[in-house]
């Protein structure tokens, strides 16, 4: 029933046909962690459930629990939910992923992870979070493409309103999706010891398959850019670079932007000498 329900959901929003290209030479090799990128649309988990039936478990933000139908599917798939703004929740999520990545401790469905941690327009791959790579176990890379001429289904920018996005998807005659299942990636000894290296190399192979570039921006940049835009502050830096250079955390940077806004009396995004003094 879940497989049929997933297909009906895809039909409802215009995905009449989903093209799946399987590059695996040995389909009997099935890592317990599936890493998928770029994460563009709220339908990505449903597309992946269609590709890996009946329903892989998934890691997602806690807000998904309140979404009609999608939230129920996440629960049915034994999903892992995380509060991305809470460090304790993020650490607990990493522990859960490590448990499920080991076939000796987890016999359930594979765990689906979007390592970018947020949705993008799909034109470039953001920095991958270390979570799925920390266990040092093989992963199954999968890349998604949404070819279009007129309307992009990416859940960003003008499409940030979910209701508006669903309506526009339903009003378009057809939406297209291509899924490419790459060869399972088994980490080397060096990658097992360095999750960052493991993540970068997997991202590189996925970007190469997609024919796009990469960036070191993370979802922290996304959150901070929303705050900066609200206060009229230019977001011309990478959060990770400031964290490492000045030993600051995300909350420190958030406070700095808020303090900047208080000093910026005319709201022009620039502090004059008078305002600074």
JOWO-V836093 format. One record per residue. N is the residue number from 1. RES is the residue in three letters. PHI is phi in whole degrees, 0 to 359 (none if undefined). NEAR is the number of other C-alpha atoms within 10 Angstrom. Layout:
n & res & phi & near
N & RES & PHI & NEAR
N & RES & PHI & NEAR
This chain:
n & res & phi & near
1 & UNK & none & 6
2 & UNK & 294 & 15
3 & UNK & 298 & 15
4 & UNK & 295 & 10
5 & UNK & 298 & 14
6 & UNK & 300 & 24
7 & UNK & 293 & 17
8 & UNK & 296 & 14
9 & UNK & 299 & 16
10 & UNK & 295 & 18
11 & UNK & 298 & 15
12 & UNK & 300 & 13
13 & UNK & 255 & 20
14 & UNK & 93 & 17
15 & UNK & 270 & 19
16 & UNK & 289 & 15
17 & UNK & 218 & 14
18 & UNK & 243 & 16
19 & UNK & 273 & 12
20 & UNK & 245 & 14
21 & UNK & 247 & 13
22 & UNK & 257 & 14
23 & UNK & 271 & 13
24 & UNK & 291 & 14
25 & UNK & 274 & 10
26 & UNK & 233 & 9
27 & UNK & 284 & 10
28 & UNK & 282 & 7
29 & UNK & 277 & 12
30 & UNK & 229 & 14
31 & UNK & 301 & 19
32 & UNK & 280 & 23
33 & UNK & 237 & 28
34 & UNK & 253 & 26
35 & UNK & 252 & 22
36 & UNK & 236 & 24
37 & UNK & 202 & 27
38 & UNK & 284 & 28
39 & UNK & 272 & 26
40 & UNK & 245 & 22
41 & UNK & 229 & 23
42 & UNK & 293 & 17
43 & UNK & 273 & 19
44 & UNK & 308 & 18
45 & UNK & 298 & 25
46 & UNK & 290 & 22
47 & UNK & 299 & 22
48 & UNK & 291 & 21
49 & UNK & 295 & 22
50 & UNK & 293 & 21
51 & UNK & 283 & 19
52 & UNK & 238 & 15
53 & UNK & 291 & 13
54 & UNK & 276 & 15
55 & UNK & 192 & 24
56 & UNK & 288 & 28
57 & UNK & 291 & 25
58 & UNK & 215 & 26
59 & UNK & 259 & 23
60 & UNK & 209 & 23
61 & UNK & 292 & 15
62 & UNK & 297 & 15
63 & UNK & 297 & 12
64 & UNK & 296 & 18
65 & UNK & 298 & 17
66 & UNK & 270 & 10
67 & UNK & 278 & 13
68 & UNK & 301 & 9
69 & UNK & 67 & 13
70 & UNK & 299 & 18
71 & UNK & 300 & 17
72 & UNK & 295 & 14
73 & UNK & 294 & 24
74 & UNK & 298 & 23
75 & UNK & 294 & 15
76 & UNK & 298 & 13
77 & UNK & 273 & 21
78 & UNK & 59 & 16
79 & UNK & 290 & 19
80 & UNK & 250 & 21
81 & UNK & 250 & 20
82 & UNK & 226 & 21
83 & UNK & 269 & 14
84 & UNK & 295 & 18
85 & UNK & 263 & 13
86 & UNK & 245 & 9
87 & UNK & 295 & 11
88 & UNK & 297 & 11
89 & UNK & 295 & 15
90 & UNK & 294 & 16
91 & UNK & 293 & 13
92 & UNK & 296 & 14
93 & UNK & 296 & 21
94 & UNK & 298 & 19
95 & UNK & 296 & 15
96 & UNK & 294 & 14
97 & UNK & 295 & 24
98 & UNK & 300 & 20
99 & UNK & 295 & 14
100 & UNK & 280 & 22
101 & UNK & 286 & 26
102 & UNK & 265 & 17
103 & UNK & 297 & 15
104 & UNK & 281 & 8
105 & UNK & 250 & 10
106 & UNK & 228 & 13
107 & UNK & 252 & 11
108 & UNK & 280 & 13
109 & UNK & 292 & 18
110 & UNK & 297 & 23
111 & UNK & 261 & 24
112 & UNK & 270 & 28
113 & UNK & 227 & 25
114 & UNK & 259 & 23
115 & UNK & 294 & 25
116 & UNK & 289 & 22
117 & UNK & 85 & 21
118 & UNK & 199 & 21
119 & UNK & 276 & 21
120 & UNK & 225 & 21
121 & UNK & 276 & 16
122 & UNK & 79 & 19
123 & UNK & 275 & 15
124 & UNK & 202 & 16
125 & UNK & 264 & 25
126 & UNK & 287 & 24
127 & UNK & 301 & 19
128 & UNK & 279 & 26
129 & UNK & 288 & 19
130 & UNK & 283 & 18
131 & UNK & 317 & 20
132 & UNK & 290 & 29
133 & UNK & 255 & 29
134 & UNK & 299 & 21
135 & UNK & 295 & 19
136 & UNK & 71 & 21
137 & UNK & 254 & 20
138 & UNK & 301 & 22
139 & UNK & 234 & 23
140 & UNK & 253 & 22
141 & UNK & 283 & 22
142 & UNK & 222 & 24
143 & UNK & 246 & 19
144 & UNK & 244 & 23
145 & UNK & 227 & 18
146 & UNK & 237 & 16
147 & UNK & 300 & 13
148 & UNK & 203 & 12
149 & UNK & 250 & 6
150 & UNK & 244 & 7
151 & UNK & 229 & 11
152 & UNK & 272 & 20
153 & UNK & 273 & 21
154 & UNK & 299 & 20
155 & UNK & 273 & 21
156 & UNK & 215 & 17
157 & UNK & 55 & 9
158 & UNK & 296 & 9
159 & UNK & 263 & 16
160 & UNK & 294 & 12
161 & UNK & 283 & 11
162 & UNK & 298 & 13
163 & UNK & 300 & 10
164 & UNK & 295 & 12
165 & UNK & 295 & 21
166 & UNK & 299 & 17
167 & UNK & 299 & 11
168 & UNK & 293 & 16
169 & UNK & 294 & 19
170 & UNK & 288 & 16
171 & UNK & 279 & 12
172 & UNK & 282 & 12
173 & UNK & 303 & 11
174 & UNK & 210 & 14
175 & UNK & 246 & 23
176 & UNK & 238 & 16
177 & UNK & 216 & 17
178 & UNK & 236 & 16
179 & UNK & 245 & 19
180 & UNK & 240 & 21
181 & UNK & 267 & 19
182 & UNK & 275 & 18
183 & UNK & 296 & 17
184 & UNK & 305 & 22
185 & UNK & 254 & 16
186 & UNK & 260 & 16
187 & UNK & 289 & 21
188 & UNK & 281 & 13
189 & UNK & 299 & 10
190 & UNK & 295 & 11
191 & UNK & 289 & 19
192 & UNK & 296 & 18
193 & UNK & 277 & 14
194 & UNK & 226 & 16
195 & UNK & 298 & 20
196 & UNK & 297 & 18
197 & UNK & 296 & 16
198 & UNK & 303 & 25
199 & UNK & 297 & 21
200 & UNK & 296 & 19
201 & UNK & 290 & 15
202 & UNK & 294 & 22
203 & UNK & 299 & 25
204 & UNK & 299 & 16
205 & UNK & 293 & 14
206 & UNK & 288 & 25
207 & UNK & 296 & 19
208 & UNK & 296 & 12
209 & UNK & 295 & 13
210 & UNK & 280 & 19
211 & UNK & 75 & 10
212 & UNK & 233 & 13
213 & UNK & 265 & 14
214 & UNK & 229 & 17
215 & UNK & 218 & 11
216 & UNK & 270 & 14
217 & UNK & 293 & 18
218 & UNK & 234 & 20
219 & UNK & 290 & 19
220 & UNK & 298 & 16
221 & UNK & 296 & 18
222 & UNK & 296 & 16
223 & UNK & 298 & 14
224 & UNK & 290 & 19
225 & UNK & 295 & 20
226 & UNK & 296 & 13
227 & UNK & 293 & 16
228 & UNK & 297 & 20
229 & UNK & 296 & 12
230 & UNK & 300 & 10
231 & UNK & 262 & 18
232 & UNK & 72 & 17
233 & UNK & 259 & 20
234 & UNK & 290 & 12
235 & UNK & 257 & 15
236 & UNK & 247 & 7
237 & UNK & 210 & 11
238 & UNK & 256 & 15
239 & UNK & 301 & 23
240 & UNK & 299 & 17
241 & UNK & 295 & 13
242 & UNK & 292 & 14
243 & UNK & 300 & 14
244 & UNK & 285 & 10
245 & UNK & 285 & 9
246 & UNK & 244 & 8
247 & UNK & 52 & 10
248 & UNK & 243 & 14
249 & UNK & 259 & 13
250 & UNK & 301 & 17
251 & UNK & 296 & 11
252 & UNK & 297 & 12
253 & UNK & 294 & 15
254 & UNK & 298 & 16
255 & UNK & 295 & 11
256 & UNK & 299 & 12
257 & UNK & 295 & 19
258 & UNK & 294 & 16
259 & UNK & 294 & 11
260 & UNK & 301 & 20
261 & UNK & 297 & 21
262 & UNK & 295 & 13
263 & UNK & 282 & 18
264 & UNK & 280 & 19
265 & UNK & 296 & 13
266 & UNK & 265 & 12
267 & UNK & 55 & 14
268 & UNK & 260 & 12
269 & UNK & 79 & 17
270 & UNK & 224 & 17
271 & UNK & 266 & 16
272 & UNK & 283 & 13
273 & UNK & 297 & 7
274 & UNK & 297 & 7
275 & UNK & 294 & 13
276 & UNK & 292 & 10
277 & UNK & 285 & 7
